[in-house]
Amino acid sequence: DTAVSQTPKYLVTQMGNDKSIKCEQNLGHDTMYWYKQDSKKFLKIMFSYNNKELIINETVPNRFSPKSPDKAHLNLHINSLELGDSAVYFCASSQENLAKNIQYFGAGTRLSVL
Amino acid sequence: AQTVTQSQPEMSVQEAETVTLSCTYDTSESDYYLFWYKQPPSRQMILVIRQEAYKQQNATENRFSVNFQKAAKSFSLKISDSQLGDAAMYFCAYRRREKNNDMRFGAGTRLTVKP
């Protein structure tokens, strides 16, 4: 019944590896997002994506790439992981053009790069 | 640029008492949304309350209410009758009405509830 689900919940990996985090929403929303929350709890948007366009925050390194196989999924792929990538990553979704237009978040994925 | 400032890194309240969390924001826009999200230890980001800038009436959700002062660009959250389950990080967030992809969050306030 979870509205926005992310897997895995925890991810521990070595520097230089490539990893993916999956996100699925069952709310029928048309827009999905990825956020990064660093150790100081700052939450910053990385990407937003709907069937029309992908918008990338200019500060996001091109080692990060979102991949959307369909409207309900937006996976985050990270190449050549670096120590600074350690953070909690949140997926979220919303429906554009709805009066409420609220973003619903997943439970987060804690990524630790060793 | 729009920024969101939460000036209280930590706050503490006695159970059953009332606490107010502060938030100010900077924008040149007139039409936008403001949000308070709660992040308990489980890490889930949970929407607490939402305010539309064009509405003068302060939003209320049960024990949670806001004091929205548009001219002052202030958006504080009041939690009445605090419960132990209210303990969490609280994030204030701003988004332009037309820019769904540009939600800005404050640094958060950690709320502790004492029994």
Interface residues (C-beta under 8 A of the other chain):
Chain A: T31 Y33 K40 K41 F42 L43 K44 I45 S48 I55 V88 F90 A92 S94 E96 K100 N101 I102 Q103 Y104 F105 G106 A107 G108 R110
Chain B: Y33 F35 Y37 S42 R43 Q44 M45 I46 L47 R50 M89 F91 N100 N101 D102 M103 F105 A107 G108
